[in-house]
Amino acid sequence: MMFEPFDVGEPLLEFGGGGRHVDVRFGLMNHGPVTGPDHGSIRLGIVGTGAAIAGLKNWLEQCETEIPGRKSRLTNLAIAFPGIGAESPFRCGFRVADDDTRRIPPLAIERIQQAKTMEAAIDLAADVFVSEIEAIEESSSRPDVILVALTADLIERLVNDTSVGDGEDVPDAGLQPRRRKTGVDFRDILKARALRCHTPLQIVWETTWNDDRTIKRKLATRSVRTNQDEATRAWNLFSGLFYKAGYTPWRLPRTDTQLDTSYIGISFFETGDRGSIQTSCAQMFDERGQGQILQGARPRTDHKGRNPYLAESDAYNLLSRSLEQFRKHHRQAPARVVLHKTSPFRDEERSGFKQALAEERIDDADFLWIKRNTSIRLHRSGRYPVLRGTSVKLGSEFVLMTKGSVPFYQTYPAEYAPRPLHVVHDYGSASAEELAREIMLLTNMNWNTTQFDGGQPITITASKEVARILRHMNSDNQRTYRYAYFT
């Protein structure tokens, strides 16, 4: 087999006024967001204990002025947060009205702390918080985003370290996701139950607004969690809030010659009762960053209930529904569809997907099997890993370094040796260079973080994140949701 190396480099993202930059923070500072509120501010609500509400409100007020970055020779990586307001990177303010806060009573906190099991504590806490969220929504004008403020004591009661993944609920930089060992997770259950509400949530740990608090680890090698520096916490939090409020901080750039493309990630997951039944879900994104969530039919499995896949009719129905949502949003079908999947494409799936594409008269499509775990490694001489964006063709397949040394940062901004993605181009005519560039861009579309070197494309990240929440819902659910409700 011939090995053909190539480098797609660090692609540019698009910001306000068509401005371009490789880095999210510099792009926002220089050009502002793609879209923003006409009224000049985003309205926030807060649910938590009295102390949590007061502490978080105080910190949000401090963020109205500049927060210095951590001391470092890496000036492009450790930058200050400029503050919020009309001249800020987001070109708007963030305000909390008194009517938009709800205090969790001390007796409710005592019942949560005294619950006999962690599962019982999570169940009770989710109901308590959702009840207060609904109370905020009953006001005459509800906020754009509701923050769920968790004190350190509640976090230690509700969050099992072995079930933590990477997301907004993990404020410590560099923590590797762990294999989930429990069937319950407070974040997932809370967001699943809150889907009946009408406002996106942002879970905020006390370590975000209080540098003096630490969170003990459970069943982990280190005794406490390390925390990101304050400026980074502010950048990430306000980026997430801005997106969840319904606005676009940055997006994939397009040229006049590029086709309107819908990027779709497909994942499979166990239902909440840990039964053998699994259900597929899809995350649909377009080049402007708009995401819709669809839940598909129950898949089939091969021997011993492993390796789930979609029947032909279910693959057809899933993609048809996805394209229908794209048409509703854009008033037209996409000219091109890209499917990302973390398992091989079966003949039945391929046939069903092609049938849905044919009905919409979409001739341009690419099906990619993206393997996160691969035995292939790329190395270079010297102290630092291979550059992010380095790729090697392996026939009809290629490997791509979505993590690696970043020239703009002048370092490798992580703790662990990076592994490449292994991509199998199952169907379609796009070149490996085109597909690798798209994947690189899609790794930058996680609006909950402003560090631009994500390891997986948002299609895969989102479909897995969504699956964690959908597993706690009715398996026959056919609703369509905004992705902002799941992040």
C-alpha positions in Angstrom: 0.0 0.0 0.0 1.3 3.5 -0.9 1.5 6.0 1.9 0.8 9.6 0.7 1.3 12.3 3.3 -0.4 15.6 3.0 -1.2 18.6 5.2 -4.5 20.5 5.3 -3.1 23.0 7.8 -5.2 25.0 10.2 -8.4 26.1 8.4 -9.9 29.6 8.9 -13.3 30.1 10.6 -15.7 32.9 9.7 -16.8 35.7 12.1 -18.8 38.9 11.8 -18.6 40.8 8.6 -17.0 37.9 6.8 -13.8 38.2 8.9 -11.6 35.1 9.1 -9.2 33.7 11.7 -7.9 30.4 12.8 -8.5 31.2 16.5 -11.9 31.6 18.0 -11.0 34.2 20.6 -8.9 36.4 18.2 -11.6 36.1 15.6 -14.3 37.3 18.0 -12.1 40.2 19.3 -11.2 41.3 15.8 -14.5 40.8 14.0 -17.3 40.1 16.4 -19.8 37.2 16.1 -21.7 36.2 13.0 -25.0 37.1 14.5 -26.1 38.6 17.8 -29.0 40.2 19.7 -30.6 43.3 18.3 -31.5 44.5 21.7 -27.9 44.6 23.0 -28.0 42.0 25.8 -28.7 38.3 26.5 -31.1 37.6 29.4 -29.9 34.9 31.9 -31.8 33.1 34.6 -30.2 31.2 37.6 -31.4 28.3 39.6 -29.4 27.2 42.7 -29.0 27.7 46.4 -29.0 31.3 47.8 -25.2 31.2 48.1 -24.8 29.8 44.6 -27.0 32.5 43.1 -25.2 35.3 44.9 -21.7 33.9 44.1 -22.4 33.3 40.4 -24.1 36.7 40.0 -21.2 38.4 41.6 -18.7 36.7 39.3 -20.8 37.5 36.2 -20.6 41.2 37.2 -16.8 40.9 37.6 -16.7 39.6 34.0 -18.0 42.9 32.7 -14.4 44.1 33.0 -11.2 42.5 31.8 -9.9 39.3 33.4 -6.2 38.9 33.0 -4.9 35.7 31.3 -2.5 33.4 33.2 1.1 34.2 33.0 2.7 32.3 30.2 5.2 32.7 27.4 2.6 31.3 25.1 0.9 34.6 24.4 -1.6 33.3 21.8 -2.8 30.5 24.1 -3.1 32.3 27.5 -4.9 35.5 26.7 -7.1 37.8 28.8 -10.9 37.8 28.7 -11.7 41.4 27.5 -15.0 41.7 29.4 -18.6 41.8 28.2 -20.6 44.7 26.7 -21.2 46.5 23.5 -17.5 46.6 22.6 -16.8 43.0 23.8 -16.0 40.0 21.6 -19.7 39.1 21.7 -20.8 42.7 21.1 -23.5 42.4 23.7 -24.1 42.3 27.5 -25.3 39.4 29.7 -27.8 40.4 32.4 -29.6 38.6 35.2 -33.0 40.1 36.3 -34.2 39.5 39.9 -37.3 37.8 38.5 -35.2 35.2 36.7 -33.6 33.6 39.8 -35.1 30.8 41.8 -33.6 29.6 45.1 -33.5 25.9 46.0 -34.8 25.7 49.6 -32.4 24.4 52.3 -34.8 21.5 53.1 -34.7 20.3 49.5 -30.9 20.3 49.6 -31.0 18.3 52.8 -33.2 15.7 51.3 -30.8 15.4 48.3 -27.8 15.0 50.6 -29.6 12.5 52.8 -30.8 10.3 49.9 -29.8 6.6 50.5 -28.2 6.1 47.1 -26.5 8.3 44.5 -29.2 7.3 42.0 -31.9 8.5 44.4 -30.1 11.8 45.0 -29.8 12.4 41.3 -33.5 11.6 40.7 -34.6 14.0 43.4 -32.2 16.7 42.5 -33.3 16.6 38.8 -36.9 17.0 39.8 -36.2 19.9 42.2 -34.2 21.8 39.6 -36.6 21.2 36.7 -39.5 22.4 39.0 -37.7 25.7 39.6 -36.8 26.0 35.9 -40.4 25.7 35.0 -41.3 28.3 37.6 -38.9 30.8 35.9 -40.5 30.0 32.5 -44.0 30.9 33.9 -43.0 34.5 34.1 -44.2 37.0 31.5 -40.9 37.0 29.6 -38.5 34.1 30.1 -34.7 34.3 29.9 -32.7 33.2 26.9 -30.6 30.7 28.9 -31.0 29.4 32.4 -27.8 28.6 34.5 -28.0 25.7 36.9 -25.5 26.8 39.7 -24.1 23.8 41.6 -22.2 24.2 44.8 -19.2 22.0 45.6 -21.2 20.0 48.1 -23.9 19.2 45.6 -21.4 18.3 42.9 -19.7 15.8 45.2 -23.1 14.3 46.0 -24.4 14.1 42.4 -21.4 13.7 40.2 -19.5 10.4 40.1 -16.0 11.0 38.8 -16.1 7.7 36.8 -19.1 8.9 34.8 -17.7 12.3 33.9 -17.1 13.0 30.2 -15.8 16.1 28.5 -18.3 19.0 28.4 -19.4 22.1 30.1 -19.6 20.2 33.4 -15.9 19.5 33.5 -14.2 22.8 34.3 -10.7 21.3 34.6 -8.5 21.6 31.6 -6.8 18.4 30.3 -8.9 15.9 32.2 -9.3 12.8 30.1 -12.8 11.4 29.7 -13.3 8.2 31.6 -15.2 5.1 30.7 -18.7 5.5 32.1 -19.2 2.9 34.9 -22.5 3.9 36.3 -26.0 4.0 34.6 -26.8 7.4 36.0 -25.4 10.9 35.4 -27.0 14.0 36.9 -26.2 16.2 33.8 -27.8 13.8 31.4 -30.9 13.1 33.5 -31.4 16.8 34.2 -31.2 17.8 30.6 -33.4 14.9 29.5 -36.2 16.0 31.9 -35.7 19.7 31.1 -36.4 19.0 27.4 -40.1 19.6 28.2 -39.1 23.2 29.1 -38.4 25.8 26.5 -35.1 27.3 27.6 -31.6 25.9 27.1 -29.6 25.1 30.2 -26.0 25.8 31.2 -24.7 23.9 34.2 -22.1 25.8 36.1 -19.9 24.4 38.9 -18.9 26.5 41.9 -15.2 26.2 40.8 -16.2 28.5 37.9 -17.0 31.5 40.1 -15.0 30.6 43.2 -11.2 29.8 42.9 -11.1 28.9 46.6 -13.2 25.8 46.2 -12.1 22.4 44.9 -14.0 19.3 44.0 -12.9 16.0 45.4 -12.5 13.2 43.0 -14.3 9.9 43.6 -12.4 6.7 42.8 -9.7 8.7 41.0 -5.9 8.8 41.3 -5.8 12.5 42.1 -7.4 13.9 45.3 -8.9 17.1 43.8 -9.8 18.5 40.4 -7.6 21.1 38.8 -9.3 24.1 37.4 -8.8 26.2 34.2 -7.6 29.7 34.7 -10.3 32.3 35.2 -9.9 34.0 31.8 -10.4 30.7 30.0 -13.4 29.8 32.1 -15.0 33.2 31.2 -14.2 32.7 27.4 -15.8 29.2 27.4 -18.8 30.1 29.5 -19.9 33.2 27.6 -19.3 31.4 24.3 -21.6 28.6 25.3 -24.2 31.1 26.6 -24.1 33.1 23.4 -24.7 30.0 21.3 -27.5 28.6 23.5 -29.3 32.0 23.4 -29.8 31.3 19.7 -26.9 33.3 18.1 -23.9 32.2 16.0 -20.5 33.2 17.4 -18.6 31.7 14.4 -19.3 29.3 11.5 -17.8 27.3 8.7 -16.6 29.6 5.9 -18.0 29.1 2.4 -17.0 30.3 -1.0 -19.4 31.0 -3.8 -18.4 27.8 -5.6 -19.1 25.5 -2.6 -22.3 23.5 -2.4 -24.8 23.9 0.4 -23.9 20.9 2.6 -25.6 19.2 5.5 -23.2 17.3 7.8 -24.9 14.4 9.7 -23.5 12.3 12.5 -25.0 9.0 13.4 -24.5 7.2 16.7 -26.1 4.2 18.7 -26.8 4.0 22.4 -28.2 1.8 25.1 -31.5 2.7 26.6 -31.5 3.9 30.2 -32.5 0.6 31.6 -29.3 -0.9 30.2 -31.3 -3.3 28.2 -30.2 -4.9 24.9 -32.3 -2.5 22.9 -30.4 0.3 21.3 -31.6 3.3 19.3 -29.9 5.4 16.7 -29.8 9.2 16.7 -28.5 11.8 14.3 -27.1 15.2 14.6 -27.6 17.4 11.6 -25.4 20.5 11.0 -25.1 22.8 8.1 -22.2 25.1 7.3 -23.8 27.9 9.4 -23.7 25.9 12.5 -27.4 25.2 12.9 -27.9 21.8 14.6 -31.1 19.7 14.8 -31.5 16.5 16.8 -33.4 13.5 15.5 -34.0 10.2 17.1 -34.2 7.2 14.8 -35.6 3.7 14.9 -34.2 0.8 16.9 -31.3 -0.7 15.1 -30.6 -4.3 14.4 -27.5 -6.1 15.8 -25.5 -9.0 14.6 -24.4 -12.0 16.7 -24.6 -11.6 20.5 -26.4 -8.3 20.2 -23.3 -6.4 19.1 -22.5 -4.1 16.2 -25.8 -2.2 15.8 -26.8 -1.1 12.3 -29.9 0.3 10.7 -32.3 -1.6 8.5 -32.8 -0.3 5.0 -36.2 1.3 5.8 -34.9 2.9 9.0 -31.9 4.3 7.3 -34.1 5.8 4.7 -36.6 7.2 7.2 -33.8 8.8 9.3 -32.1 10.6 6.5 -35.5 11.6 5.0 -36.5 13.2 8.3 -33.1 14.9 8.5 -33.4 16.3 5.0 -37.0 17.5 5.7 -35.7 19.5 8.7 -33.0 21.0 6.5 -35.6 22.0 3.9 -37.8 23.6 6.6 -34.9 25.7 7.9 -33.4 26.7 4.6 -36.5 26.5 2.3 -34.5 24.1 0.0 -32.7 20.8 0.2 -28.9 20.7 0.6 -26.9 20.2 -2.6 -24.6 17.8 -0.8 -24.9 15.5 2.2 -22.0 14.1 4.3 -22.7 11.2 6.7 -20.3 10.6 9.6 -20.6 7.3 11.4 -18.5 5.6 14.0 -19.2 2.0 12.7 -19.0 0.5 9.3 -21.7 1.1 6.7 -23.8 -2.0 6.0 -25.3 -2.7 2.6 -28.8 -2.1 4.1 -27.9 1.2 5.5 -26.1 2.3 2.3 -29.2 1.4 0.2 -31.6 3.2 2.5 -29.5 6.4 2.6 -29.1 6.4 -1.2 -32.9 6.0 -1.6 -33.5 9.1 0.6 -30.9 11.1 -1.4 -32.4 10.0 -4.7 -35.9 11.2 -3.7 -34.5 14.6 -2.9 -32.5 14.6 -6.1 -29.2 15.0 -4.2 -26.4 13.6 -6.4 -23.5 14.7 -4.3 -22.9 12.7 -1.1 -20.0 11.2 0.9 -20.3 8.5 3.6 -17.4 8.3 6.1 -16.7 5.7 8.7 -14.6 7.6 11.4 -12.7 5.3 13.7 -11.5 7.0 16.9 -9.4 4.0 18.1 -6.7 3.1 15.7 -3.3 1.3 16.0 -1.8 3.8 13.5 0.5 6.4 15.0 2.2 9.4 13.3 5.5 10.7 14.7 8.1 13.4 13.9 11.5 14.1 15.2 11.9 16.6 18.0 10.1 17.2 21.3 6.6 18.0 20.0 4.0 15.8 18.3 3.1 15.9 14.6 1.3 19.1 13.5 -2.4 19.2 13.7 -3.8 18.8 10.2 -1.2 16.3 9.1 -2.7 13.4 7.2 -1.6 10.3 5.3 -3.6 8.5 2.6 -3.9 4.8 2.8 -5.6 3.8 -0.4 -9.3 4.8 -0.1 -8.7 5.5 3.6 -6.7 8.2 5.4 -5.6 9.1 8.9 -5.8 12.7 10.2 -4.2 14.4 13.2 -7.0 16.5 14.6 -4.9 16.8 17.8 -1.3 17.8 17.6 1.2 20.7 17.7 -0.5 24.0 16.8 1.8 26.6 15.2 -0.5 29.5 16.2 -0.1 28.4 19.8 3.6 27.5 19.4 3.1 24.4 21.4 1.1 21.2 21.8 -1.8 22.4 24.1 -2.6 19.0 25.8 -1.1 16.5 28.2 -1.4 13.2 26.4 0.2 11.9 23.2 -2.3 12.6 20.4 -3.9 9.8 18.3 -5.1 10.3 14.7 -8.6 9.7 13.4 -8.8 6.8 11.0 -11.3 7.7 8.2 -12.7 5.2 5.7 -14.3 6.8 2.7 -17.1 4.4 2.1 -19.0 6.2 -0.7 -18.7 9.4 -2.6 -16.3 11.3 -5.0 -14.7 14.0 -2.7 -10.9 13.8 -2.4 -9.2 12.9 0.8 -7.8 16.4 1.0 -11.4 17.9 0.8 -12.8 15.5 3.4 -9.8 16.0 5.8 -10.3 19.8 5.6 -14.0 19.5 6.3 -13.3 17.3 9.4 -10.7 19.8 10.6 -13.2 22.6 10.3 -15.9 20.5 12.1 -13.6 19.9 15.0 -13.7 23.7 15.6 -17.5 23.9 15.8 -18.0 23.1 19.6 -19.4 26.4 20.9 -18.8 25.4 24.5 -15.1 25.9 24.2 -13.0 28.6 22.5 -9.9 26.4 22.1 -10.0 25.4 18.4 -8.3 22.1 18.4 -11.1 19.6 19.1 -10.3 16.0 18.6 -13.4 14.8 16.8 -15.8 16.6 14.3 -18.9 18.1 15.9 -21.0 15.6 14.1 -19.6 12.7 16.1 -19.1 14.7 19.3 -22.7 15.9 19.2 -24.3 12.6 18.2 -22.6 10.9 21.2 -23.5 13.8 23.6 -27.1 13.6 22.4 -27.2 9.9 22.8 -26.3 10.2 26.5 -29.4 12.3 27.0 -31.8 10.6 24.7 -31.2 7.2 26.4 -33.2 8.6 29.3 -36.2 9.4 27.2 -39.0 7.4 25.5 -37.5 5.3 22.8 -40.4 6.2 20.4 -39.8 9.9 20.7 -40.1 11.5 17.3 -39.6 15.2 18.2 -36.9 17.4 16.7 -34.8 19.6 19.0 -32.3 22.3 18.7 -28.8 21.1 19.6 -28.4 23.9 22.1 -30.7 22.0 24.5 -28.2 19.1 24.6 -24.9 20.9 25.1 
